[in-house]
Amino acid sequence: MTSQDHFAREWVEAWNSHDLARILSHYDEDVALISPRARLILGVADGAVRGKAALSDYFRAGLAKVPDLKFTLDRIFAGVGSVVIEFHTNDGRHGAEFMDFAANGKIARVIAHYAAG
């Protein structure tokens, strides 16, 4: 199992635990996330969330919106200093997140994508 495989599996398990501290442990303090879900949940036009404190607020709001959220890991695409995690959720979304790692091994940048339709 590669480090990206291990990371992806732990990331999904953290989300499925709904433990916000465990989820956030994967992210760098200066993380930048761009997601259509951020646009929907936070109402930010560019879909951007910057910094771990803002990310915590976003994730907390997302978990409140879908309190029974469950991720199922579909595929892992390993890169050099990055990973793409493809998943589906119990509320019908199918998505993939590109994650770029900082030198400390934490996620520095995320670009989330969701299947249309």
N, CA, C and O atoms as a GROMACS GRO file, in nm:
protein
  468
    1MET      N    1   0.085  -0.118   0.000
    1MET     CA    2   0.000   0.000   0.000
    1MET      C    3   0.090   0.124   0.000
    1MET      O    4   0.182   0.135   0.080
    2THR      N    5   0.062   0.218  -0.090
    2THR     CA    6   0.141   0.341  -0.097
    2THR      C    7   0.098   0.438   0.013
    2THR      O    8  -0.005   0.420   0.077
    3SER      N    9   0.179   0.540   0.033
    3SER     CA   10   0.143   0.641   0.133
    3SER      C   11   0.014   0.713   0.092
    3SER      O   12  -0.065   0.751   0.178
    4GLN      N   13  -0.008   0.732  -0.038
    4GLN     CA   14  -0.132   0.795  -0.084
    4GLN      C   15  -0.252   0.705  -0.056
    4GLN      O   16  -0.360   0.754  -0.021
    5ASP      N   17  -0.235   0.573  -0.072
    5ASP     CA   18  -0.343   0.480  -0.040
    5ASP      C   19  -0.379   0.490   0.107
    5ASP      O   20  -0.496   0.501   0.144
    6HIS      N   21  -0.276   0.486   0.190
    6HIS     CA   22  -0.297   0.494   0.335
    6HIS      C   23  -0.366   0.626   0.370
    6HIS      O   24  -0.462   0.629   0.447
    7PHE      N   25  -0.316   0.735   0.313
    7PHE     CA   26  -0.375   0.866   0.339
    7PHE      C   27  -0.522   0.869   0.300
    7PHE      O   28  -0.607   0.914   0.378
    8ALA      N   29  -0.554   0.823   0.179
    8ALA     CA   30  -0.691   0.826   0.129
    8ALA      C   31  -0.785   0.746   0.218
    8ALA      O   32  -0.897   0.790   0.247
    9ARG      N   33  -0.742   0.630   0.260
    9ARG     CA   34  -0.826   0.546   0.346
    9ARG      C   35  -0.848   0.613   0.482
    9ARG      O   36  -0.960   0.611   0.535
   10GLU      N   37  -0.744   0.672   0.537
   10GLU     CA   38  -0.758   0.742   0.666
   10GLU      C   39  -0.846   0.865   0.650
   10GLU      O   40  -0.925   0.895   0.739
   11TRP      N   41  -0.834   0.937   0.538
   11TRP     CA   42  -0.916   1.055   0.513
   11TRP      C   43  -1.064   1.017   0.511
   11TRP      O   44  -1.146   1.085   0.572
   12VAL      N   45  -1.099   0.909   0.440
   12VAL     CA   46  -1.238   0.862   0.434
   12VAL      C   47  -1.285   0.819   0.573
   12VAL      O   48  -1.396   0.853   0.614
   13GLU      N   49  -1.202   0.744   0.645
   13GLU     CA   50  -1.240   0.700   0.780
   13GLU      C   51  -1.262   0.820   0.872
   13GLU      O   52  -1.354   0.818   0.954
   14ALA      N   53  -1.179   0.922   0.859
   14ALA     CA   54  -1.195   1.042   0.941
   14ALA      C   55  -1.330   1.109   0.912
   14ALA      O   56  -1.402   1.146   1.005
   15TRP      N   57  -1.362   1.125   0.784
   15TRP     CA   58  -1.491   1.184   0.750
   15TRP      C   59  -1.606   1.098   0.803
   15TRP      O   60  -1.704   1.152   0.855
   16ASN      N   61  -1.595   0.969   0.790
   16ASN     CA   62  -1.704   0.882   0.835
   16ASN      C   63  -1.718   0.880   0.986
   16ASN      O   64  -1.823   0.842   1.038
   17SER      N   65  -1.614   0.919   1.057
   17SER     CA   66  -1.621   0.927   1.204
   17SER      C   67  -1.694   1.054   1.249
   17SER      O   68  -1.741   1.062   1.363
   18HIS      N   69  -1.703   1.152   1.162
   18HIS     CA   70  -1.762   1.284   1.190
   18HIS      C   71  -1.688   1.357   1.302
   18HIS      O   72  -1.742   1.449   1.362
   19ASP      N   73  -1.565   1.316   1.328
   19ASP     CA   74  -1.480   1.380   1.429
   19ASP      C   75  -1.406   1.494   1.362
   19ASP      O   76  -1.310   1.472   1.288
   20LEU      N   77  -1.450   1.617   1.386
   20LEU     CA   78  -1.396   1.733   1.316
   20LEU      C   79  -1.246   1.748   1.337
   20LEU      O   80  -1.173   1.780   1.243
   21ALA      N   81  -1.199   1.726   1.459
   21ALA     CA   82  -1.054   1.737   1.485
   21ALA      C   83  -0.977   1.634   1.403
   21ALA      O   84  -0.870   1.664   1.350
   22ARG      N   85  -1.030   1.513   1.393
   22ARG     CA   86  -0.963   1.408   1.314
   22ARG      C   87  -0.962   1.446   1.166
   22ARG      O   88  -0.860   1.428   1.098
   23ILE      N   89  -1.072   1.497   1.116
   23ILE     CA   90  -1.079   1.540   0.976
   23ILE      C   91  -0.976   1.650   0.950
   23ILE      O   92  -0.898   1.643   0.855
   24LEU      N   93  -0.975   1.751   1.035
   24LEU     CA   94  -0.887   1.866   1.018
   24LEU      C   95  -0.740   1.832   1.034
   24LEU      O   96  -0.654   1.906   0.985
   25SER      N   97  -0.709   1.722   1.100
   25SER     CA   98  -0.569   1.684   1.122
   25SER      C   99  -0.496   1.658   0.990
   25SER      O  100  -0.373   1.654   0.987
   26HIS      N  101  -0.570   1.640   0.882
   26HIS     CA  102  -0.510   1.614   0.752
   26HIS      C  103  -0.468   1.740   0.677
   26HIS      O  104  -0.400   1.732   0.575
   27TYR      N  105  -0.507   1.858   0.728
   27TYR     CA  106  -0.492   1.982   0.653
   27TYR      C  107  -0.388   2.075   0.715
   27TYR      O  108  -0.375   2.084   0.837
   28ASP      N  109  -0.315   2.144   0.628
   28ASP     CA  110  -0.217   2.243   0.667
   28ASP      C  111  -0.289   2.370   0.718
   28ASP      O  112  -0.402   2.396   0.679
   29GLU      N  113  -0.223   2.446   0.804
   29GLU     CA  114  -0.281   2.569   0.857
   29GLU      C  115  -0.318   2.667   0.746
   29GLU      O  116  -0.417   2.740   0.758
   30ASP      N  117  -0.241   2.670   0.639
   30ASP     CA  118  -0.262   2.765   0.529
   30ASP      C  119  -0.335   2.702   0.411
   30ASP      O  120  -0.319   2.748   0.298
   31VAL      N  121  -0.413   2.600   0.435
   31VAL     CA  122  -0.482   2.527   0.329
   31VAL      C  123  -0.572   2.619   0.248
   31VAL      O  124  -0.629   2.715   0.300
   32ALA      N  125  -0.583   2.589   0.120
   32ALA     CA  126  -0.679   2.656   0.031
   32ALA      C  127  -0.763   2.548  -0.034
   32ALA      O  128  -0.710   2.452  -0.091
   33LEU      N  129  -0.894   2.563  -0.026
   33LEU     CA  130  -0.986   2.464  -0.082
   33LEU      C  131  -1.081   2.537  -0.176
   33LEU      O  132  -1.132   2.644  -0.143
   34ILE      N  133  -1.103   2.479  -0.292
   34ILE     CA  134  -1.202   2.532  -0.388
   34ILE      C  135  -1.301   2.420  -0.417
   34ILE      O  136  -1.262   2.311  -0.458
   35SER      N  137  -1.428   2.450  -0.396
   35SER     CA  138  -1.530   2.346  -0.411
   35SER      C  139  -1.666   2.407  -0.445
   35SER      O  140  -1.704   2.510  -0.390
   36PRO      N  141  -1.739   2.343  -0.535
   36PRO     CA  142  -1.876   2.386  -0.560
   36PRO      C  143  -1.962   2.375  -0.434
   36PRO      O  144  -2.059   2.449  -0.418
   37ARG      N  145  -1.927   2.283  -0.345
   37ARG     CA  146  -2.002   2.267  -0.219
   37ARG      C  147  -1.981   2.387  -0.128
   37ARG      O  148  -2.073   2.428  -0.057
   38ALA      N  149  -1.861   2.445  -0.129
   38ALA     CA  150  -1.835   2.565  -0.049
   38ALA      C  151  -1.922   2.680  -0.100
   38ALA      O  152  -1.976   2.758  -0.022
   39ARG      N  153  -1.936   2.687  -0.231
   39ARG     CA  154  -2.023   2.789  -0.289
   39ARG      C  155  -2.166   2.770  -0.239
   39ARG      O  156  -2.233   2.866  -0.202
   40LEU      N  157  -2.212   2.647  -0.238
   40LEU     CA  158  -2.348   2.615  -0.195
   40LEU      C  159  -2.367   2.636  -0.044
   40LEU      O  160  -2.463   2.701  -0.002
   41ILE      N  161  -2.277   2.582   0.036
   41ILE     CA  162  -2.294   2.585   0.182
   41ILE      C  163  -2.261   2.721   0.242
   41ILE      O  164  -2.333   2.768   0.330
   42LEU      N  165  -2.155   2.785   0.194
   42LEU     CA  166  -2.111   2.912   0.252
   42LEU      C  167  -2.158   3.034   0.173
   42LEU      O  168  -2.155   3.147   0.224
   43GLY      N  169  -2.201   3.012   0.049
   43GLY     CA  170  -2.245   3.122  -0.034
   43GLY      C  171  -2.131   3.207  -0.087
   43GLY      O  172  -2.152   3.323  -0.123
   44VAL      N  173  -2.009   3.152  -0.092
   44VAL     CA  174  -1.895   3.226  -0.147
   44VAL      C  175  -1.892   3.204  -0.298
   44VAL      O  176  -1.890   3.091  -0.345
   45ALA      N  177  -1.891   3.313  -0.372
   45ALA     CA  178  -1.905   3.305  -0.518
   45ALA      C  179  -1.794   3.225  -0.584
   45ALA      O  180  -1.820   3.152  -0.680
   46ASP      N  181  -1.671   3.238  -0.534
   46ASP     CA  182  -1.559   3.167  -0.596
   46ASP      C  183  -1.538   3.026  -0.542
   46ASP      O  184  -1.448   2.956  -0.588
   47GLY      N  185  -1.620   2.985  -0.446
   47GLY     CA  186  -1.609   2.850  -0.390
   47GLY      C  187  -1.483   2.827  -0.310
   47GLY      O  188  -1.448   2.712  -0.282
   48ALA      N  189  -1.414   2.934  -0.271
   48ALA     CA  190  -1.285   2.920  -0.203
   48ALA      C  191  -1.297   2.934  -0.052
   48ALA      O  192  -1.372   3.017   0.000
   49VAL      N  193  -1.222   2.848   0.016
   49VAL     CA  194  -1.208   2.853   0.162
   49VAL      C  195  -1.058   2.857   0.189
   49VAL      O  196  -0.984   2.772   0.141
   50ARG      N  197  -1.015   2.957   0.265
   50ARG     CA  198  -0.871   2.974   0.288
   50ARG      C  199  -0.840   2.973   0.436
   50ARG      O  200  -0.900   3.048   0.514
   51GLY      N  201  -0.745   2.887   0.475
   51GLY     CA  202  -0.702   2.876   0.612
   51GLY      C  203  -0.779   2.769   0.688
   51GLY      O  204  -0.895   2.741   0.660
   52LYS      N  205  -0.711   2.710   0.785
   52LYS     CA  206  -0.769   2.597   0.859
   52LYS      C  207  -0.890   2.638   0.944
   52LYS      O  208  -0.984   2.560   0.958
   53ALA      N  209  -0.888   2.760   1.000
   53ALA     CA  210  -1.003   2.805   1.080
   53ALA      C  211  -1.128   2.815   0.993
   53ALA      O  212  -1.236   2.771   1.034
   54ALA      N  213  -1.115   2.874   0.875
   54ALA     CA  214  -1.229   2.885   0.783
   54ALA      C  215  -1.272   2.746   0.735
   54ALA      O  216  -1.391   2.720   0.718
   55LEU      N  217  -1.175   2.659   0.713
   55LEU     CA  218  -1.206   2.522   0.671
   55LEU      C  219  -1.286   2.450   0.779
   55LEU      O  220  -1.379   2.376   0.749
   56SER      N  221  -1.248   2.471   0.905
   56SER     CA  222  -1.322   2.411   1.016
   56SER      C  223  -1.467   2.457   1.016
   56SER      O  224  -1.558   2.375   1.034
   57ASP      N  225  -1.490   2.587   0.996
   57ASP     CA  226  -1.628   2.639   0.989
   57ASP      C  227  -1.705   2.576   0.874
   57ASP      O  228  -1.822   2.541   0.889
   58TYR      N  229  -1.639   2.563   0.759
   58TYR     CA  230  -1.703   2.504   0.642
   58TYR      C  231  -1.739   2.358   0.666
   58TYR      O  232  -1.852   2.316   0.639
   59PHE      N  233  -1.644   2.281   0.718
   59PHE     CA  234  -1.670   2.140   0.743
   59PHE      C  235  -1.779   2.122   0.849
   59PHE      O  236  -1.864   2.033   0.837
   60ARG      N  237  -1.777   2.204   0.952
   60ARG     CA  238  -1.879   2.197   1.057
   60ARG      C  239  -2.017   2.222   0.996
   60ARG      O  240  -2.112   2.150   1.026
   61ALA      N  241  -2.028   2.323   0.911
   61ALA     CA  242  -2.155   2.354   0.845
   61ALA      C  243  -2.199   2.240   0.753
   61ALA      O  244  -2.317   2.206   0.748
   62GLY      N  245  -2.103   2.181   0.682
   62GLY     CA  246  -2.135   2.068   0.594
   62GLY      C  247  -2.186   1.948   0.670
   62GLY      O  248  -2.281   1.882   0.628
   63LEU      N  249  -2.122   1.917   0.782
   63LEU     CA  250  -2.165   1.803   0.864
   63LEU      C  251  -2.302   1.829   0.926
   63LEU      O  252  -2.380   1.736   0.943
   64ALA      N  253  -2.331   1.953   0.959
   64ALA     CA  254  -2.463   1.987   1.013
   64ALA      C  255  -2.570   1.973   0.905
   64ALA      O  256  -2.683   1.931   0.933
   65LYS      N  257  -2.534   2.009   0.783
   65LYS     CA  258  -2.629   2.001   0.670
   65LYS      C  259  -2.661   1.855   0.634
   65LYS      O  260  -2.774   1.824   0.596
   66VAL      N  261  -2.561   1.767   0.645
   66VAL     CA  262  -2.579   1.624   0.613
   66VAL      C  263  -2.526   1.543   0.734
   66VAL      O  264  -2.415   1.490   0.729
   67PRO      N  265  -2.605   1.535   0.842
   67PRO     CA  266  -2.556   1.474   0.965
   67PRO      C  267  -2.524   1.324   0.956
   67PRO      O  268  -2.450   1.272   1.039
   68ASP      N  269  -2.579   1.256   0.857
   68ASP     CA  270  -2.550   1.113   0.840
   68ASP      C  271  -2.452   1.088   0.725
   68ASP      O  272  -2.447   0.978   0.671
   69LEU      N  273  -2.374   1.190   0.689
   69LEU     CA  274  -2.281   1.180   0.577
   69LEU      C  275  -2.188   1.060   0.590
   69LEU      O  276  -2.130   1.035   0.696
   70LYS      N  277  -2.177   0.986   0.480
   70LYS     CA  278  -2.086   0.872   0.475
   70LYS      C  279  -2.019   0.870   0.338
   70LYS      O  280  -2.086   0.878   0.235
   71PHE      N  281  -1.887   0.858   0.339
   71PHE     CA  282  -1.809   0.849   0.217
   71PHE      C  283  -1.776   0.703   0.188
   71PHE      O  284  -1.749   0.626   0.281
   72THR      N  285  -1.777   0.665   0.062
   72THR     CA  286  -1.726   0.536   0.018
   72THR      C  287  -1.615   0.564  -0.082
   72THR      O  288  -1.635   0.636  -0.180
   73LEU      N  289  -1.499   0.508  -0.057
   73LEU     CA  290  -1.382   0.528  -0.143
   73LEU      C  291  -1.399   0.447  -0.270
   73LEU      O  292  -1.421   0.326  -0.265
   74ASP      N  293  -1.388   0.513  -0.385
   74ASP     CA  294  -1.401   0.444  -0.514
   74ASP      C  295  -1.264   0.416  -0.576
   74ASP      O  296  -1.235   0.303  -0.616
   75ARG      N  297  -1.179   0.520  -0.582
   75ARG     CA  298  -1.049   0.503  -0.646
   75ARG      C  299  -0.951   0.604  -0.589
   75ARG      O  300  -0.989   0.712  -0.543
   76ILE      N  301  -0.824   0.568  -0.595
   76ILE     CA  302  -0.716   0.656  -0.552
   76ILE      C  303  -0.620   0.672  -0.669
   76ILE      O  304  -0.576   0.574  -0.729
   77PHE      N  305  -0.588   0.795  -0.701
   77PHE     CA  306  -0.492   0.825  -0.807
   77PHE      C  307  -0.372   0.890  -0.741
   77PHE      O  308  -0.380   1.004  -0.694
   78ALA      N  309  -0.260   0.819  -0.736
   78ALA     CA  310  -0.140   0.870  -0.672
   78ALA      C  311  -0.062   0.959  -0.768
   78ALA      O  312  -0.048   0.928  -0.886
   79GLY      N  313  -0.013   1.070  -0.716
   79GLY     CA  314   0.070   1.161  -0.794
   79GLY      C  315   0.202   1.183  -0.723
   79GLY      O  316   0.236   1.112  -0.628
   80VAL      N  317   0.276   1.280  -0.768
   80VAL     CA  318   0.400   1.320  -0.704
   80VAL      C  319   0.366   1.437  -0.612
   80VAL      O  320   0.343   1.548  -0.658
   81GLY      N  321   0.364   1.411  -0.483
   81GLY     CA  322   0.328   1.514  -0.387
   81GLY      C  323   0.180   1.548  -0.387
   81GLY      O  324   0.139   1.652  -0.335
   82SER      N  325   0.100   1.460  -0.446
   82SER     CA  326  -0.044   1.485  -0.453
   82SER      C  327  -0.120   1.353  -0.466
   82SER      O  328  -0.062   1.247  -0.490
   83VAL      N  329  -0.251   1.364  -0.451
   83VAL     CA  330  -0.339   1.249  -0.467
   83VAL      C  331  -0.475   1.300  -0.516
   83VAL      O  332  -0.514   1.413  -0.486
   84VAL      N  333  -0.545   1.215  -0.590
   84VAL     CA  334  -0.685   1.240  -0.623
   84VAL      C  335  -0.764   1.126  -0.560
   84VAL      O  336  -0.737   1.008  -0.583
   85ILE      N  337  -0.862   1.164  -0.482
   85ILE     CA  338  -0.948   1.066  -0.415
   85ILE      C  339  -1.085   1.074  -0.480
   85ILE      O  340  -1.151   1.178  -0.477
   86GLU      N  341  -1.127   0.963  -0.539
   86GLU     CA  342  -1.260   0.954  -0.599
   86GLU      C  343  -1.350   0.881  -0.501
   86GLU      O  344  -1.312   0.779  -0.443
   87PHE      N  345  -1.470   0.934  -0.481
   87PHE     CA  346  -1.560   0.880  -0.379
   87PHE      C  347  -1.706   0.901  -0.421
   87PHE      O  348  -1.736   0.974  -0.515
   88HIS      N  349  -1.793   0.834  -0.347
   88HIS     CA  350  -1.934   0.868  -0.355
   88HIS      C  351  -1.988   0.877  -0.213
   88HIS      O  352  -1.931   0.819  -0.120
   89THR      N  353  -2.097   0.949  -0.197
   89THR     CA  354  -2.154   0.968  -0.065
   89THR      C  355  -2.294   0.909  -0.059
   89THR      O  356  -2.359   0.887  -0.161
   90ASN      N  357  -2.338   0.886   0.062
   90ASN     CA  358  -2.470   0.826   0.081
   90ASN      C  359  -2.584   0.921   0.044
   90ASN      O  360  -2.698   0.877   0.035
   91ASP      N  361  -2.556   1.049   0.023
   91ASP     CA  362  -2.661   1.140  -0.020
   91ASP      C  363  -2.661   1.162  -0.172
   91ASP      O  364  -2.724   1.255  -0.222
   92GLY      N  365  -2.589   1.074  -0.245
   92GLY     CA  366  -2.599   1.070  -0.390
   92GLY      C  367  -2.495   1.145  -0.469
   92GLY      O  368  -2.504   1.152  -0.591
   93ARG      N  369  -2.395   1.203  -0.402
   93ARG     CA  370  -2.291   1.275  -0.476
   93ARG      C  371  -2.178   1.180  -0.516
   93ARG      O  372  -2.144   1.087  -0.442
   94HIS      N  373  -2.121   1.205  -0.633
   94HIS     CA  374  -2.004   1.132  -0.680
   94HIS      C  375  -1.900   1.240  -0.709
   94HIS      O  376  -1.923   1.329  -0.790
   95GLY      N  377  -1.786   1.230  -0.642
   95GLY     CA  378  -1.688   1.336  -0.656
   95GLY      C  379  -1.545   1.286  -0.657
   95GLY      O  380  -1.517   1.167  -0.638
   96ALA      N  381  -1.456   1.380  -0.681
   96ALA     CA  382  -1.313   1.354  -0.676
   96ALA      C  383  -1.246   1.481  -0.625
   96ALA      O  384  -1.283   1.592  -0.664
   97GLU      N  385  -1.148   1.463  -0.538
   97GLU     CA  386  -1.075   1.577  -0.485
   97GLU      C  387  -0.927   1.562  -0.516
   97GLU      O  388  -0.864   1.462  -0.482
   98PHE      N  389  -0.872   1.664  -0.583
   98PHE     CA  390  -0.729   1.674  -0.604
   98PHE      C  391  -0.671   1.739  -0.478
   98PHE      O  392  -0.717   1.845  -0.436
   99MET      N  393  -0.572   1.674  -0.418
   99MET     CA  394  -0.509   1.725  -0.297
   99MET      C  395  -0.359   1.732  -0.318
   99MET      O  396  -0.294   1.634  -0.355
  100ASP      N  397  -0.306   1.850  -0.295
  100ASP     CA  398  -0.164   1.878  -0.309
  100ASP      C  399  -0.106   1.889  -0.168
  100ASP      O  400  -0.162   1.960  -0.083
  101PHE      N  401   0.003   1.819  -0.142
  101PHE     CA  402   0.060   1.816  -0.007
  101PHE      C  403   0.167   1.922   0.014
  101PHE      O  404   0.246   1.949  -0.076
  102ALA      N  405   0.168   1.980   0.133
  102ALA     CA  406   0.276   2.070   0.175
  102ALA      C  407   0.396   1.985   0.216
  102ALA      O  408   0.385   1.862   0.226
  103ALA      N  409   0.508   2.050   0.241
  103ALA     CA  410   0.630   1.978   0.283
  103ALA      C  411   0.609   1.901   0.413
  103ALA      O  412   0.677   1.802   0.437
  104ASN      N  413   0.515   1.945   0.496
  104ASN     CA  414   0.488   1.878   0.624
  104ASN      C  415   0.397   1.756   0.610
  104ASN      O  416   0.363   1.693   0.710
  105GLY      N  417   0.357   1.723   0.487
  105GLY     CA  418   0.272   1.606   0.463
  105GLY      C  419   0.123   1.632   0.480
  105GLY      O  420   0.042   1.542   0.460
  106LYS      N  421   0.086   1.754   0.514
  106LYS     CA  422  -0.055   1.791   0.529
  106LYS      C  423  -0.106   1.847   0.396
  106LYS      O  424  -0.027   1.887   0.310
  107ILE      N  425  -0.237   1.849   0.379
  107ILE     CA  426  -0.297   1.899   0.256
  107ILE      C  427  -0.284   2.051   0.252
  107ILE      O  428  -0.328   2.121   0.343
  108ALA      N  429  -0.222   2.102   0.145
  108ALA     CA  430  -0.204   2.246   0.128
  108ALA      C  431  -0.310   2.304   0.035
  108ALA      O  432  -0.350   2.420   0.051
  109ARG      N  433  -0.355   2.225  -0.062
  109ARG     CA  434  -0.450   2.274  -0.161
  109ARG      C  435  -0.544   2.162  -0.201
  109ARG      O  436  -0.502   2.048  -0.220
  110VAL      N  437  -0.671   2.195  -0.212
  110VAL     CA  438  -0.774   2.100  -0.254
  110VAL      C  439  -0.856   2.165  -0.364
  110VAL      O  440  -0.895   2.281  -0.354
  111ILE      N  441  -0.881   2.089  -0.469
  111ILE     CA  442  -0.978   2.132  -0.571
  111ILE      C  443  -1.076   2.016  -0.586
  111ILE      O  444  -1.041   1.907  -0.632
  112ALA      N  445  -1.199   2.043  -0.546
  112ALA     CA  446  -1.303   1.940  -0.544
  112ALA      C  447  -1.387   1.947  -0.671
  112ALA      O  448  -1.415   2.055  -0.723
  113HIS      N  449  -1.425   1.830  -0.720
  113HIS     CA  450  -1.507   1.818  -0.840
  113HIS      C  451  -1.620   1.720  -0.812
  113HIS      O  452  -1.603   1.623  -0.738
  114TYR      N  453  -1.735   1.746  -0.871
  114TYR     CA  454  -1.852   1.659  -0.854
  114TYR      C  455  -1.913   1.627  -0.989
  114TYR      O  456  -1.913   1.710  -1.080
  115ALA      N  457  -1.964   1.506  -1.001
  115ALA     CA  458  -2.028   1.465  -1.126
  115ALA      C  459  -2.151   1.550  -1.151
  115ALA      O  460  -2.228   1.580  -1.060
  116ALA      N  461  -2.169   1.588  -1.274
  116ALA     CA  462  -2.287   1.667  -1.312
  116ALA      C  463  -2.409   1.576  -1.314
  116ALA      O  464  -2.401   1.457  -1.345
  117GLY      N  465  -2.522   1.635  -1.280
  117GLY     CA  466  -2.645   1.560  -1.291
  117GLY      C  467  -2.696   1.502  -1.172
  117GLY      O  468  -2.801   1.437  -1.175
   0.00000   0.00000   0.00000
